Amino acid sequence: MWKLHRPHHVIEEMGVLVTYRNAVMYYALMPGIWFSAILVFLGMGYVYMFYLPIKLVVILLAHSETKWDRILYKYKFLSPLAWIIERTISTPSTHFAHHGLSVSDGVSNPNGNYGNLLFIWDVIFGTAKITRKYPTKFGAWNQLKEPWYIQLMFPILKSSDPKSELHSLNTKVDYDPGIDYQEFDA
């Protein structure tokens, strides 16, 4: 799934336009989309009508360059509210950390902070890192520049460059967020 989600992570700055930047096949394989379709088919569309706007607002705000959660960290009297919110839903601080380039900055957590709606899952499964700070660098360390159509249409279209991660389904340069940032020699 990484190569289909890769266009979402090779960005070098955060913003709401990053939210749905994934390969087309990524959405075809998303279990949540299939599950939602089944629920609607079974007559539970009314639940989806409430869920979808909440999901959209939270994930758009989690990717937003406005960093709306700063107000919660600025005022001491909002600290209890900040504590609850940042452990329940994804905020710019927690989700930006997931997109950060390197754990060496003390903020980024590319191997965690996965939740784009309910951050509580990261808290429960031990993948949460809450710093109330924002990384300054974003992306993936093996960022070969590929045309947009290769990134969005992989594996239907593949890179002609054998050094590219998008050259085939398995390559020697496949990204591993478990390996901290390194200069990528292309």
N, C-alpha and C positions, 0 to 999 in steps of 0.2 A: 504493500500500500504506500510505502514511503515515496516511490518514484511518481505516484499519482498525486501525492500531497506536496511534493517538492516545490511546485510553483508558488505555493503559499508560504514557504519558508526561505526561499532564496532572495526575498526582498531585502533591501538594505535600509528601509525606513518603514515605520508602522503607519497605518491609516485605515480607514473604513473600507477602502477599495481592495485591501488585502483579504478581507473576510472570506470572500467566495472565490478567491483565485486558486483554483485547483484544476487538475486535468479532468476532462469530461468523464473519463471512465471511473474516476474517484466517486462521483455521484451515483453512477450506475451500481457500484458495489457497496454503497453505504447502507448498513442494516437499518438505521433509523428511518431512512426514507421508505424502505420497503415495509417496515413495521407501521409507519404512519399511514401508508396506502391501505394496508390491511385493516387498520382501525377505522379509517374513513369508509371503506367498503362494508365493514360490519355495522355501520350506522353510528359510529362514535365521532363523527366529524365535528360535532359541537365542542368536544373536548379539545380537538386540534385547533379550533378557532380561537381558543384562549391560550393554548400553549404556544402556537406559532408566533404571535406578536411579542410575547414575553421573550422567547428564544431569540428572535431577531433583534430586539432592543438590546438585550444583554450582550450578545456576541458582537454586534456593531459597536457598542460602547467599550467592550473589552479591547477592540482593535483601534479605537479612536485616538487620534493624536491630541485630543483635548485634555487627556489625562484627568478626567472628571473626579477621580478618587483623591486627588491632591487636597481638595477642600476637607475631606475627612481626616487627613493626617495633619493638617495645618492647625486645627483648633483642638485643644486638649479635651474640651467637654464632648467632642464628637468621637473620642477614642473608643468608648464601648460600642458605639454603632459601627465604627470602622472595623473593629475586631470581628463583629458578627458578619458584616457584609463580605469582607475579604475571605472569610472561611466558608461562605455559603455560595456566592456566585463569583464568576470570573470578573476581575477588575483590570484596568490597564496595567497596574503594577504587577499583578500576578501573571497576566497573560503575556505582557511584554517580556517577562523573564523567560517564558517558554520559547520565545522567538530570539532571545539573546544569542550572540555569537559564541561567547566563551564563558565558562564557569569561573575563569580566573578573575573576572571583574567583581566577583562576590555577589552579584545580583542575578545573573543569568542562570537558567535551569532548563537547558534543552532536553534533558532526560526526565522531565517532570512538568508540573503545572499544565497538565494536558487538558483539563476541563475548560471548555469554552462556554459552557452555561453554568453547570453546577460544579463549582470548585471544591465542594465538600467531598467529592470522590477522591480528589488528590489528598485531602486531609486524612480521610479514612485509610487510604492505601499507602500512605507514607511517601507520596511523590510531590508533596507541596513544599514550596519554598516561599516564604512571605518576608520580604525585606522592606516594603513600602518605598522602594526605590525603582528606578527604571534603567535598563541597560542603555548604553550609548551606541553600541554596535549590534546590528542584527544580521541574520542570514545563516548560511551553512558554509562550512569552511571549504567545500569542494565546488565552489560556484563557477563552473565553466559557463560562459555566456552562451545560451542557446536561443535560437529564434522563438518567439512567443508561440508559434504554431507547433513546434516540436514539444515544448513544455506542456501545452494544453491538450495535445492530441496523442501523447505517448500512451500506450504502446502501438497505436495504429500507425503513427509516424515516428520514426526513430532518427537519432542523430547519425550523421555520416562520419563523425569524428570518433575513432575507436577509443580515445582518451575520455570520452564523455560517459557520464553515468547513464545517460539516456540513449546509449548506443545499442544496448540489449537489456534483457531482463536481469541478467547477472553480469556484472563487470568487476574488474579489480579495483575500481575507484568508487564503489558504492559507499554512500555516506553512512557513517555510524555516529550518532550523537553521543555515544559513550566515549568516543575519542575526543579529547578536548581540541579546541581550535589549533590548527597548524597552517602554515603557509602552504597553499596548494600550488604545486608546480605542474602547470598544464603544458 
